[in-house]
Amino acid sequence: MRQKRQLAAKVLGTALSKIRFDPAALEDISKAITRSDIRGLAAVGKIQYRRDNEQSRARARYLLLQKRKGRRKGHGTSKGSKYATVSRKRQWINTVRAQRAFLQSLKEKNLLSPVNYRLLYSKSKGGSFRSVRHIKLYITEHQLIQKPFQKL
């Protein structure tokens, strides 16, 4: 029976210690000579083998849950080039939209005259300002904010 066990281990591609014979089918197993006989007995379930221990997915499920919450998304996690996650165009769109919204709010509060609004708007479009804060700095340096402007 030891030779049958060795043959079964080779055929099934596993370790000798993992092969189990069905006690009720020992007679059939002893009659098996060829590899195909062993394969047939394994298909029927008279020869069984334990598979290798599979990798636990518990940690993977936990990490997925954390990622769904928005965790684990820092700089160290990002793969790819600098602009892989947010393209340059998308960054530009976001910046310009923020700047335009800021200028619009100033105009609605009558803190910017239409002339100054148009000036800053076109500068923003041309890429003169890095951010909203940069616009604020420019406005204070050039004293473009005025007391609430009344339309006639």
Backbone torsions as a table, in degrees:
resi	resn	phi	psi	omega
1	MET	NA	-23.8	180.0
2	ARG	-64.7	-39.4	179.3
3	GLN	-65.2	-36.3	178.2
4	LYS	-65.0	-40.1	179.2
5	ARG	-63.9	-43.0	178.9
6	GLN	-63.5	-43.4	179.6
7	LEU	-63.0	-43.6	179.3
8	ALA	-62.3	-40.4	179.5
9	ALA	-62.8	-41.1	179.4
10	LYS	-67.7	-44.2	-177.6
11	VAL	-65.0	-43.9	-176.5
12	LEU	-85.0	-8.2	175.7
13	GLY	68.6	44.8	180.0
14	THR	-141.9	178.3	-177.0
15	ALA	-77.5	155.0	-179.1
16	LEU	-60.5	-38.1	-176.8
17	SER	-69.8	-13.9	-176.7
18	LYS	-95.3	-2.8	-179.9
19	ILE	-84.3	133.9	177.5
20	ARG	-127.6	131.4	174.8
21	PHE	-98.5	140.8	175.8
22	ASP	-73.2	122.3	-176.1
23	PRO	-58.8	-29.3	-179.4
24	ALA	-75.2	-19.8	-174.5
25	ALA	-109.8	23.4	-177.2
26	LEU	-63.9	-32.2	-179.9
27	GLU	-66.1	-45.1	178.8
28	ASP	-63.3	-39.4	-178.2
29	ILE	-66.4	-38.9	-180.0
30	SER	-67.0	-25.8	178.3
31	LYS	-80.8	-19.8	-178.1
32	ALA	-67.9	129.5	-177.3
33	ILE	-115.8	-47.5	-172.9
34	THR	-91.1	168.8	177.3
35	ARG	-63.2	-38.9	-179.8
36	SER	-65.5	-32.9	175.2
37	ASP	-61.6	-44.7	-179.0
38	ILE	-63.4	-42.8	178.7
39	ARG	-60.8	-41.0	179.3
40	GLY	-63.3	-43.3	179.6
41	LEU	-65.9	-35.6	178.7
42	ALA	-68.4	-37.3	-179.8
43	ALA	-66.7	-36.6	-180.0
44	VAL	-74.6	-28.1	179.0
45	GLY	105.8	9.9	178.9
46	LYS	-79.6	-29.1	171.2
47	ILE	-112.0	123.3	-179.7
48	GLN	-120.4	156.9	175.2
49	TYR	-142.8	144.8	177.1
50	ARG	-79.8	132.4	176.0
51	ARG	-77.7	163.8	176.7
52	ASP	-62.3	153.0	177.3
53	ASN	-62.3	131.3	-179.3
54	GLU	-88.8	159.4	-176.5
55	GLN	-75.8	133.7	-179.5
56	SER	-71.5	138.1	-179.1
57	ARG	-99.7	7.0	-176.2
58	ALA	-59.2	-47.3	-179.3
59	ARG	-65.6	-39.5	-179.8
60	ALA	-62.9	-40.8	179.0
61	ARG	-65.1	-39.8	179.3
62	TYR	-63.0	-45.4	-179.9
63	LEU	-62.9	-39.9	178.9
64	LEU	-62.6	-40.4	177.9
65	LEU	-61.3	-44.4	179.4
66	GLN	-62.4	-41.1	-178.8
67	LYS	-66.5	-34.4	177.7
68	ARG	-66.2	-29.2	177.3
69	LYS	-77.4	-12.1	179.7
70	GLY	100.2	9.6	178.3
71	ARG	-83.9	172.4	172.9
72	ARG	58.1	41.9	-178.6
73	LYS	-121.7	20.3	-175.7
74	GLY	-69.9	-177.1	-177.4
75	HIS	-61.1	-35.0	-177.9
76	GLY	-67.3	-20.2	-176.5
77	THR	-85.8	-28.5	-172.6
78	SER	-67.3	137.5	177.8
79	LYS	-116.2	159.0	179.5
80	GLY	95.9	-173.4	-175.7
81	SER	-74.8	177.4	-175.5
82	LYS	-58.7	-37.2	-175.1
83	TYR	-105.7	21.8	-177.0
84	ALA	-69.5	-40.8	-176.7
85	THR	-81.3	-46.9	177.6
86	VAL	-123.9	116.9	-175.9
87	SER	-70.3	163.6	-180.0
88	ARG	-61.2	-39.8	-179.5
89	LYS	-62.8	-44.3	-179.7
90	ARG	-63.6	-39.5	177.8
91	GLN	-62.1	-43.1	179.3
92	TRP	-62.1	-45.7	-179.8
93	ILE	-58.5	-46.3	-179.3
94	ASN	-61.8	-43.8	-178.6
95	THR	-63.8	-49.2	-175.9
96	VAL	-65.7	-38.8	178.9
97	ARG	-62.5	-41.7	178.9
98	ALA	-63.4	-43.8	-179.2
99	GLN	-64.0	-43.2	-178.8
100	ARG	-66.4	-39.0	178.4
101	ALA	-63.0	-40.6	179.4
102	PHE	-63.7	-46.2	179.6
103	LEU	-63.3	-39.6	179.2
104	GLN	-61.2	-43.5	-179.5
105	SER	-64.6	-38.7	177.0
106	LEU	-63.6	-39.9	-179.0
107	LYS	-66.8	-40.7	-179.7
108	GLU	-66.5	-31.7	178.5
109	LYS	-82.8	3.9	-178.5
110	ASN	59.6	33.9	176.1
111	LEU	-93.6	-17.2	177.6
112	LEU	-119.2	136.3	174.1
113	SER	-75.5	156.7	-180.0
114	PRO	-56.4	-34.3	179.6
115	VAL	-65.5	-49.1	-179.9
116	ASN	-65.8	-36.6	177.6
117	TYR	-59.2	-48.2	-177.9
118	ARG	-64.0	-38.8	178.9
119	LEU	-60.7	-51.2	-178.6
120	LEU	-67.0	-35.7	179.4
121	TYR	-61.2	-47.2	-178.4
122	SER	-68.4	-35.2	176.1
123	LYS	-63.9	-41.8	179.0
124	SER	-62.1	-42.3	179.4
125	LYS	-63.0	-36.1	-179.5
126	GLY	-78.0	-5.5	177.2
127	GLY	87.0	21.9	-179.3
128	SER	-70.6	-28.2	-174.8
129	PHE	-108.0	137.6	178.8
130	ARG	-75.6	-36.7	-173.6
131	SER	-158.6	179.8	176.7
132	VAL	-63.3	-39.1	179.9
133	ARG	-61.6	-37.2	178.7
134	HIS	-64.7	-38.0	176.7
135	ILE	-62.9	-44.4	179.5
136	LYS	-58.2	-44.1	179.7
137	LEU	-61.2	-45.1	-180.0
138	TYR	-61.4	-43.4	-178.6
139	ILE	-62.9	-44.3	-179.5
140	THR	-68.6	-38.3	179.7
141	GLU	-65.7	-38.5	-176.6
142	HIS	-97.7	3.7	177.0
143	GLN	50.3	55.6	-178.2
144	LEU	-91.9	-16.4	177.7
145	ILE	-75.3	134.9	179.1
146	GLN	-126.0	166.6	176.3
147	LYS	-61.6	151.1	-174.8
148	PRO	-39.5	120.2	-174.0
149	PHE	-83.2	126.8	179.2
150	GLN	-97.0	129.7	175.5
151	LYS	-80.6	144.2	-179.8
152	LEU	-87.9	NA	NA
